[in-house]
Amino acid sequence: MEDKWFLESGSILLKELIADCNGKSVPTRSFSSYQILQATNNFHSSCLVTNKRSHNWYKGIIQDKSYLIKRFLEYKITGDSVGQVYNDIVLSAKMSNHNNFLRLSGCCLEFNLPVIVFENAQHGVLNERGGIMVDGEESILPCSVRLKIAKEIANAVAYLHMAFPKIIIHRVVMPRNFVLDRNLTAKFSDLSMSKTLPVGKSRIKVDSVIGSLGYLDPSYACTRVVTEYTDVYSFGVLLMVFLTSKPALVSTSSGGDDSQGIISYVKGLYEKRKLDEVIDPMIMKDITSAQKLKLESCIALALSCCEESDEDRPKMMQVAKELKQIHTSF
């Protein structure tokens, strides 16, 4: 069965690599099933880092080097969705030279679905409030670090939109798809749902809408038309999450049963000039009046990303430039 899976998966992967990379070689290391199973103790829960909708992440050591190992769940990946797995490998290979994408190390084709091997990221996945967990407890990141992470994510999304002849739309820009390395550098960790537009096209209609409540662009959700502004909207929500330390759906009752989108929550307070109530109190207490103005600019930028009309939203490159200026002078 391993030989059969290797041949079937290998032929699909080769076809996708040739089609996407114009025949250029994109080297990836081939790992054996024995190496993967040994590294993850047969995908034991003790090696589990986090579980997602369609895949699990494991940490494992192969030949004295630590890796993050991504295993897609067979019962979740069926029919046309199998293409997500190969899409993830192909795009990850293309992005491996960019510092804000999790570097692809290789894959194992000796399973029913390819298992993908990436560099390790010591601080793990961002949580729904844009923070990280350390020894089971949430770690509060300083404001300057939050701005740095936001800037790096903006750079990565802008790269997807502009670096290649075909625009790549991520579609799921949200905390759970980013990890932090030992230097707290942000890394995109999932490109499986990304949509590559045909050459010369800036929008395309898709069969189904992908995304999560709170981050989903209403225009995209209504029309199923994907554009680069689909990612801009989601990034605006993500930036608000970083600044407020609140999830994309904010609880409006003590019991947590009622909630509203973070956009309306932030916009309401911002328009009333209640910035102190918008920004996370943990970072407001340690900043100067000049830095407070910078954070106000960040809020304005995040809200502009979430304008109802595509035409009123900035491009990601512009967002990245503004965040760089804000972070540099913070």
C-alpha positions in Angstrom: 0.0 0.0 0.0 2.9 2.4 0.8 4.3 1.9 -2.8 0.8 2.4 -4.3 0.2 5.6 -2.2 3.7 6.9 -3.1 3.2 6.5 -6.8 -0.3 8.0 -6.8 0.6 10.9 -4.5 3.9 11.5 -6.3 2.3 11.7 -9.7 -0.3 14.2 -8.5 2.3 16.3 -6.7 4.6 16.3 -9.7 1.8 17.4 -12.0 0.9 20.3 -9.6 4.5 21.4 -9.2 5.0 21.5 -13.0 1.8 23.4 -13.6 2.3 25.9 -10.8 6.1 26.5 -11.2 6.3 26.5 -15.0 8.5 23.4 -15.0 11.1 24.8 -12.6 12.4 22.5 -10.0 11.2 23.0 -6.5 13.2 20.6 -4.3 11.5 19.0 -1.4 12.9 16.3 0.8 11.2 12.9 0.8 10.7 11.4 4.3 9.8 7.8 4.8 6.7 6.6 6.7 9.0 4.9 9.2 10.6 8.3 10.0 7.3 10.0 10.4 5.8 7.3 12.6 8.9 7.1 14.8 9.0 10.9 15.2 5.4 11.2 16.2 5.1 7.9 18.1 2.5 6.7 15.6 0.8 10.1 15.7 0.3 9.8 19.5 -1.5 12.5 21.4 1.6 13.2 23.4 3.2 14.6 20.2 0.1 16.6 19.2 0.7 20.4 19.0 -2.8 21.5 17.9 -5.7 20.1 15.9 -7.5 22.1 13.2 -10.6 21.6 11.1 -9.0 19.3 8.5 -5.6 18.4 9.9 -3.5 17.9 13.0 0.0 19.3 13.8 2.6 17.1 15.6 6.0 17.9 16.9 8.7 15.3 16.1 12.5 14.8 15.9 14.0 13.2 12.7 17.8 12.7 12.6 18.3 15.0 15.7 16.3 17.9 14.2 12.9 19.1 15.4 10.1 19.5 12.9 6.4 20.4 12.8 4.5 17.6 11.0 1.2 18.2 9.4 -1.2 15.3 8.9 -4.5 15.8 7.0 -7.5 13.9 8.4 -8.7 11.4 5.8 -12.3 11.5 7.0 -12.3 15.3 6.5 -10.5 15.3 3.1 -12.6 13.6 0.4 -13.4 14.2 -3.2 -12.3 17.5 -4.6 -11.0 18.6 -1.2 -8.0 16.3 -1.7 -6.5 19.1 -3.9 -6.1 21.2 -0.7 -3.2 18.9 0.4 -1.3 19.3 -2.8 -2.1 23.0 -2.9 -0.5 23.4 0.5 2.7 21.6 -0.6 3.1 23.5 -3.9 2.5 26.9 -2.4 4.6 26.3 0.7 7.4 25.3 -1.6 7.1 28.6 -3.5 7.0 30.6 -0.3 9.9 28.9 1.4 12.4 31.8 0.7 10.2 34.3 2.5 10.9 34.7 6.2 7.2 35.0 7.1 6.1 31.6 5.8 6.7 28.4 7.7 9.5 26.8 5.7 8.7 23.5 4.0 11.2 20.8 4.7 9.6 18.0 2.7 6.8 15.5 2.7 6.1 11.8 3.0 4.1 10.2 0.2 3.8 6.8 1.8 0.4 7.5 3.4 -3.0 7.6 1.9 -2.7 11.4 2.0 0.7 13.1 1.9 2.1 14.1 5.3 3.9 17.4 5.2 7.0 18.3 7.2 7.9 21.9 8.1 10.5 23.7 10.2 9.8 23.9 13.9 8.3 27.0 15.4 9.0 27.1 19.1 6.2 29.4 20.3 3.5 27.6 18.5 0.1 28.8 17.2 -1.4 32.2 17.9 -4.7 31.8 19.9 -8.0 33.5 19.1 -6.9 36.7 21.1 -3.7 37.0 19.1 -1.5 35.7 22.0 0.5 32.5 22.7 0.2 29.9 25.3 3.2 29.2 27.6 3.1 26.2 29.9 -0.7 26.2 29.6 -1.1 29.9 30.4 -1.7 32.8 28.0 1.4 35.0 27.6 0.8 38.8 27.3 2.8 40.1 24.4 4.2 43.7 24.6 2.6 46.2 22.3 5.8 46.6 20.2 5.8 42.8 19.6 2.2 42.8 18.6 2.9 45.6 16.0 5.9 43.7 14.7 3.8 40.5 14.3 1.1 42.5 12.5 3.6 44.1 10.2 5.1 40.7 9.3 1.7 39.2 8.6 0.9 42.2 6.4 4.2 41.7 4.5 3.3 38.0 4.0 -0.2 38.7 2.6 1.2 41.4 0.4 3.7 39.0 -1.0 1.0 36.5 -1.9 -0.8 39.3 -3.7 2.1 40.8 -5.6 5.1 38.5 -5.9 3.9 36.3 -8.7 2.3 36.6 -12.1 -0.8 35.0 -10.7 -2.4 36.7 -7.6 -2.7 34.3 -4.6 -5.6 34.9 -2.2 -5.2 33.2 1.1 -8.9 33.5 2.2 -8.3 32.4 5.8 -6.2 35.2 7.4 -6.7 34.6 11.1 -4.6 33.8 14.2 -4.8 30.0 14.0 -3.0 30.0 10.7 0.1 31.7 12.1 2.9 30.4 14.3 5.7 32.2 16.1 9.3 31.0 16.1 11.9 31.4 18.8 12.4 35.1 17.9 8.6 35.7 17.9 8.7 36.1 14.1 5.3 35.4 12.5 5.0 32.5 10.0 2.1 31.6 7.8 1.4 27.9 8.5 -1.4 27.0 6.2 -1.8 27.6 2.5 -4.2 24.7 1.7 -7.3 27.0 1.2 -5.5 29.6 -0.9 -6.8 30.4 -4.3 -4.5 31.2 -7.2 -6.2 33.4 -9.8 -5.6 33.0 -13.5 -3.0 35.3 -15.1 -4.4 38.8 -15.6 -7.4 38.2 -13.4 -8.0 40.1 -10.2 -11.2 38.3 -9.1 -12.8 34.9 -9.5 -16.0 33.3 -8.5 -15.6 30.1 -6.4 -17.8 27.2 -5.8 -17.9 27.5 -2.0 -17.1 30.1 0.6 -14.2 29.4 3.0 -13.7 31.3 6.2 -14.7 31.8 9.8 -17.3 34.0 11.4 -15.9 37.4 12.4 -13.1 37.2 9.8 -15.2 36.6 6.7 -15.6 39.4 4.2 -19.4 40.0 3.8 -19.0 40.8 0.1 -17.1 37.5 -0.5 -19.7 35.6 1.6 -22.6 37.0 -0.4 -21.2 36.8 -3.9 -18.6 34.0 -3.7 -16.3 36.4 -5.6 -12.7 36.2 -4.3 -10.4 39.3 -4.6 -7.3 40.5 -2.9 -9.6 42.7 -0.7 -11.0 39.4 0.7 -7.7 39.1 2.6 -7.5 42.8 3.4 -10.8 42.6 5.3 -9.7 39.6 7.3 -6.4 41.3 8.1 -8.2 44.3 9.4 -10.1 42.1 11.8 -6.8 40.4 12.8 -5.2 43.8 13.5 -8.1 44.7 15.8 -7.7 41.4 17.6 -4.0 42.2 18.2 -4.8 45.7 19.5 -7.7 44.8 21.8 -6.7 41.2 22.8 -10.3 40.2 22.2 -11.5 37.5 19.8 -13.2 38.3 16.5 -16.6 37.7 18.1 -16.7 39.9 21.3 -18.9 38.8 24.2 -21.5 41.4 25.1 -22.9 39.7 28.2 -21.4 38.4 31.4 -22.5 34.9 30.6 -20.9 35.1 27.1 -24.0 33.9 25.3 -24.4 37.1 23.3 -21.7 38.4 21.0 -21.0 41.0 18.3 -18.4 41.3 15.6 -15.2 43.1 16.8 -15.6 45.6 13.9 -18.8 47.1 15.3 -17.4 46.9 18.8 -14.2 48.8 17.9 -16.0 51.2 15.5 -18.5 52.2 18.2 -15.9 53.0 20.8 -13.6 54.7 18.2 -16.2 57.1 17.0 -17.0 58.0 20.6 -13.2 58.8 21.0 -13.0 56.1 23.8 -9.6 54.8 22.7 -8.7 53.8 26.3 -11.6 51.3 26.1 -10.6 49.9 22.7 -6.9 49.1 23.3 -6.0 46.2 25.7 -5.5 47.8 29.1 -2.4 45.7 29.6 -0.6 47.7 26.9 -2.2 51.1 27.5 -0.7 51.4 31.0 2.9 51.3 29.7 2.8 53.6 26.6 3.4 57.3 26.1 1.0 59.9 24.6 2.9 59.7 21.3 2.6 56.0 21.2 -1.1 56.3 22.0 -1.5 58.3 18.8 0.3 55.6 16.9 -2.2 53.0 18.2 -5.0 55.3 17.2 -3.6 55.3 13.7 -3.6 51.5 13.8 -7.2 51.4 14.7 -8.1 53.7 11.9 -6.1 51.6 9.5 -7.8 48.4 10.7 -11.2 50.0 10.2 -10.3 51.1 6.7 -9.4 47.5 5.8 -13.0 46.5 6.8 -14.9 49.0 4.8 -18.0 47.6 3.2 -17.0 48.3 -0.4 -13.8 46.9 -1.9 -13.1 50.2 -3.5 -12.8 51.9 -0.1 -10.2 49.4 1.3 -6.5 49.9 0.9 -4.3 47.3 -0.9 -2.2 45.1 1.4 1.0 46.7 0.2 -0.2 50.0 1.5 -1.3 48.5 4.8 2.2 46.9 5.2 3.9 50.2 4.5 1.8 52.0 7.1 2.4 49.4 9.7 6.1 49.5 9.0 6.1 53.2 9.6 4.1 52.9 12.8 6.2 50.1 14.2 9.5 51.8 13.4 8.5 55.0 15.2 6.7 53.3 18.1 
